[in-house]
């Protein structure tokens, strides 16, 4: 019932920027934590960033200092601003939200390719 729609992925040059969006829809719910994960080819899925309903954020080491997570609670949307992108950022980025009290929902993933 609850679905996540991701957008904003694509091809970008090293040093460039992208802004990912993830909007939740499909029912009445209370979202707690929202986050972004990524999985590169041949790699394990890893945390990129997460943000609580109160706006407290946490970043994975690879994202810290370059990426910024934010959310618009009125729109049930979480964003990931990615700056100074590197080729190693190339991955499928997945949105994940936690719905009170114990449900998690994953997006379908959006591909980010950083290449010259």
KAJOSUL-V118278 format. One record per residue. N is the residue number from 1. SS is DSSP state (A for helix, B for strand, O for the rest). PHI is phi in whole degrees, -180 to 180 (999 if undefined). D_FIRST is the distance of its C-alpha to the first C-alpha in Angstrom with 2 decimals. Layout:
n=(N & N)
ss=(SS & SS)
phi=(PHI & PHI)
d_first=(D_FIRST & D_FIRST)
This chain:
n=(1 & 2 & 3 & 4 & 5 & 6 & 7 & 8 & 9 & 10 & 11 & 12 & 13 & 14 & 15 & 16 & 17 & 18 & 19 & 20 & 21 & 22 & 23 & 24 & 25 & 26 & 27 & 28 & 29 & 30 & 31 & 32 & 33 & 34 & 35 & 36 & 37 & 38 & 39 & 40 & 41 & 42 & 43 & 44 & 45 & 46 & 47 & 48 & 49 & 50 & 51 & 52 & 53 & 54 & 55 & 56 & 57 & 58 & 59 & 60 & 61 & 62 & 63 & 64 & 65 & 66 & 67 & 68 & 69 & 70 & 71 & 72 & 73 & 74 & 75 & 76 & 77 & 78 & 79 & 80 & 81 & 82 & 83 & 84 & 85 & 86 & 87 & 88 & 89 & 90 & 91 & 92 & 93 & 94 & 95 & 96 & 97 & 98 & 99 & 100 & 101 & 102 & 103 & 104 & 105 & 106 & 107 & 108 & 109 & 110 & 111 & 112 & 113 & 114 & 115 & 116)
ss=(O & O & B & B & B & B & B & O & O & B & B & B & O & O & O & O & O & B & B & B & B & B & B & B & B & O & O & O & O & O & B & B & B & B & B & B & B & B & B & O & O & O & O & O & O & B & B & B & B & B & B & O & O & O & O & O & B & B & B & O & O & O & O & O & O & O & B & B & B & B & B & B & A & A & A & O & B & B & B & B & B & B & O & O & O & O & A & A & A & O & B & B & B & B & B & B & B & B & B & O & O & O & B & B & B & B & O & O & O & B & B & B & B & B & O & O)
phi=(999 & -82 & -129 & -114 & -115 & -101 & -154 & 108 & -73 & 159 & -99 & -143 & -79 & -54 & 88 & -84 & -133 & -143 & -126 & -94 & -127 & -143 & -112 & -99 & -152 & 107 & 148 & -95 & -158 & -119 & -88 & -96 & -85 & -123 & -156 & -124 & -125 & -141 & -140 & -88 & -57 & 76 & -117 & -80 & -68 & -134 & -71 & -100 & -162 & -146 & -146 & -85 & -63 & -88 & 95 & -81 & -119 & -144 & -127 & -69 & -59 & -71 & -98 & -59 & 91 & -121 & -110 & -135 & -100 & -149 & -148 & -121 & -64 & -65 & -102 & 51 & -128 & -119 & -123 & -134 & -88 & -114 & -119 & 50 & -66 & -120 & -54 & -71 & -81 & -59 & -177 & -88 & -102 & -114 & -87 & -136 & -124 & -107 & -111 & -56 & -97 & -150 & -112 & -122 & -130 & -109 & -79 & -79 & 97 & -132 & -84 & -114 & -120 & -110 & -159 & -94)
d_first=(0.00 & 3.78 & 6.23 & 9.96 & 12.61 & 16.04 & 19.35 & 23.01 & 24.10 & 27.21 & 30.87 & 33.03 & 36.56 & 37.57 & 38.02 & 35.53 & 32.35 & 28.71 & 25.94 & 22.40 & 19.45 & 15.85 & 13.60 & 10.30 & 8.21 & 5.38 & 6.73 & 9.87 & 10.68 & 13.87 & 14.29 & 17.39 & 18.51 & 17.56 & 19.38 & 20.48 & 21.67 & 23.63 & 24.98 & 28.15 & 29.53 & 31.05 & 29.92 & 27.62 & 24.58 & 25.77 & 24.79 & 25.68 & 24.84 & 22.75 & 22.80 & 22.22 & 21.11 & 24.85 & 25.58 & 27.25 & 26.96 & 28.04 & 28.86 & 29.70 & 33.36 & 32.95 & 31.07 & 33.16 & 35.39 & 33.79 & 30.10 & 28.65 & 25.17 & 24.13 & 21.24 & 20.70 & 18.90 & 19.04 & 17.12 & 14.76 & 16.52 & 18.60 & 21.59 & 24.01 & 27.47 & 29.43 & 33.17 & 36.11 & 34.05 & 35.71 & 35.50 & 34.23 & 31.10 & 30.11 & 26.84 & 23.21 & 21.52 & 18.12 & 16.19 & 14.89 & 13.66 & 14.15 & 12.42 & 14.89 & 16.16 & 15.32 & 11.99 & 12.20 & 10.06 & 12.15 & 12.65 & 14.27 & 17.63 & 20.27 & 23.87 & 26.66 & 30.14 & 33.18 & 36.31 & 39.50)
